[in-house]
């Protein structure tokens, strides 16, 4: 397998040289019996999370391949409502090849889509809900509109987790009670900040795109109080100048 050395001697692997099974092995979850929260982000080399307002401009072929793979391995995809709107999310429906791989590994055909929204500015008629292969979940707070909760509950499951602020622990416990142990958060930065603040991030998959963006784009974390939390680098994958990094809690190695 092709391997190179970057930086101060850290071994890297050429992502293009890995077949699907080998790539999946790079992101394998060692213990699926316990709940684990994995976060996936892409950023420019100067720290921007978007290009002209969306993350897609930072993402290349290799990053998209990892993006799809992480979805295949997950029980629930967790996304903030602002990211759903900005990135144009549709129903959480995987392709036929992904469904076959999930079945072969004893997983449900599709992961559950969970959207976090404090204001419930979501359209019940959106394809996100009406075309979903499995009923989506909307996570909100008690202070949100009861009428909007009622309207959304006709097409999705509404979970109230916290009164004035998202209670991450209550949300993750609710997922676990539904058998949704492998959580993949795809953003945005505010939701990531809530997970960091409550120390519930077990893993970060971070793609560094070889672009300088400047501008006023967010960092990958917004809103969490400043506090260092050490992670351990598990691997580095390289593709045409793009770095795909996987960081784990030291206890998860």
N, C-alpha and C positions, 0 to 999 in steps of 0.2 A: 504494500500500500504506500502510495507516495506520501512522503513526510519531509518537511523542511524545518528550518529553524529561524525564528524571528526574535527581535528584541534582544534580551540578555540570555538567549539560549532556550527560550520556551518552545517546545516542539509544537508545530502546527500541522494540520492535515488539509490536503486539497479536497474541498467539498465536491468538486466535479469528478474526482476519482472514486468517490464512494457510491455504491449502488444503494437502492432504497433500504435494503435490510441493514447495511452497514451504517447508513445515516440514522436509521431508527435506533440502532444500538448506541449511538452517541448520545441519544436523548432518552434512553430507557429509564423507566421508573422502577427502582429496586423493590419497593414495597407498596403494592397497590391496596393493601388492607387498611392503611392509615391515610388520613386526609393530608394532602399536600397542595400548596398554592404555588403555582408557577406563573411568572410574569414574563411577557414577551414584548419587546420594544425594538424599534429601529431609531438610530440617531445619526446625525452628521458628525464629522470629526471635531467640529466646534460646538457640539452639544445640542443642536437644534433637533426637535422631534418632528418637524414638518417642513415640507417644501411647498411654498405658496398655499399654506393652510392645511395640507393633507400629508399623511405619512407616506402615501403611495409613491410620491416623487423621490423618496429616499431608498425605496426598496427595489432591488434588482432580482434577477432570476434565482440566484442562490438563496437569498433571503425569503423569497416567496415559496421556495421548496421547503425550507424549514418551517415557515409559517403554516403551510398545509399539513406537514408532518405532525406538528405539535397539536393541531386540532384532532388529528386521528387518534392521538394518545389520551385525549382528555374526556372526562365525563361531563363537564360543564364549562362553557365559554362565558366568562364574565367581562362585561364591557359597560362603561359609563354611557349614558344616553347622549351626551354631547359628542362623543366619539362615533356613536352609531349614526347620528345625523351628519356629522362632518365628513365621514368616510363613506357614506352611502351604503351602509349595511343592508343586506336583504335577509331572507330567511336563512337559518343556519342549516343548510343542506349540503352534505358532502357528496363528492362524486362517487360513481359506482366502484372504482378501484379502492377508494378509502373505506367504503361500506364493507367490501369483501375482506379487507385486512382487519377491520374492527371485529367482524364476525369470527374470523379465524382466531382472534385473541380473546374471545368471550365477552366482547363489549357490545353495547347497544349499537344499532345501525348509525345513529347520529348522536352527537353530544347535545345536551340541553343548552339553549341560549338564555343567559340571565343578564338582564339590563338593569342597571342601577339608575334611578331617577328620583331626586327629591321633590321635583315640581310636577312630575308626571306629564311632561310636555310630549306625550307620545300619542300617535294616532292609532286607535284600535283597528282601523281599516288598513293599516300598513301591511304589505306582504311579509314583513318581519314576523307578524303574528298569523295572518290569514293563510300563508303558504308554508308555515313551519311544519316539518315532518313530525316533530314532537312538540307538545305545548311548551311555549317559552315561559320564563319566569320574569316578572318585574319586581325588583327590590326597591322599596320606598320607605318613607318615614311616616310616623303617625300624624305629623303636622301637614301632610299633603292633602289635597282635595279629596273628600270622601266620594264626591260624585265622579271624579276621574278614576278613583279606585274601582268603583262599581262598574264603570264603562269598560275598563280594561279587564276586569275579572271575567267578563263574558268570553274573552278570547285568549286569556293567559292566566297563569297563577300569580296572584299578587301577594308578596311577602312584606309585611311591615316589620322593619328591623331598626328599632330606635324611634324616639319621639321627635326630637328636633335635629338630630344628627345621625348619620348611618352608624349602626352598631355592627361592626365587622364580625365580632364573635358570634352574635345572634345569627347573622346571615350565614356564616360558614357552618354553624351547628345545624341550621335548617337544611343546608345542602347535604350534610353528612347523614341526616335523618332520612333523606330521600335517596341515599346510596350514591351521592355525587361527591366522590372523594378526591378525584383528580381535577383540580380547579386550574383553569388557564385564564389569566387576566390579560386582555389585549389593550388595556388602557381605558380611559386616558390618564394623564398625569395626576389629576385630583384623586381619582380612585386608587391609583398606585400609592399616592401619598397616604390615604386612609389605611391601606394595608401595611405600609411601612410604619406609620405611627403606632399601630397596634401590634407590631412585630409579628405579623402573620405571613411574611414573605419567606418561603422556603427555597425559592430558586428564581434567578433572573437569567433569561435568554436575551442577550443584547447584541444586535447587529450594528456594527459601525460602518456607515456608508462613507466612501472616500470623497466626500463633498464638503466644501466650506459654504455655509448658508448665510451666516451673519443675520441681519434682521432682528426680529423680536419674538422668535419662536420660543415656546416653553422648553424647560428641561423635562426629563422623563418623570420627575417627581415634583408635585406642587402641593404646598399646604402642610406638609409634615414638619413638626418641630425639628430643629437641627440636633442630630444625635448620630454618632458613628455606629454602624452595625457591620461587623466584619463578615465578608463572604469569601469563599474559597473558589479559585478558578479551576474548573473541571476540564474544560477543553477549549481549543482555539481551532476554528475551521476558517480557511481562507479561500476566496474566489475572486479573481480580478481586482484585487485591492480591497475587497470587502472582508471584514472580520466578523465572524459569528462566534460569540463568546457565551459560554455557559457557566454561571456561577451558582454554587450551592452553599447552604449552611454547612459548616464543618462537620456537624453531627450527622449529615445526610450522606457523607462520602462512604 
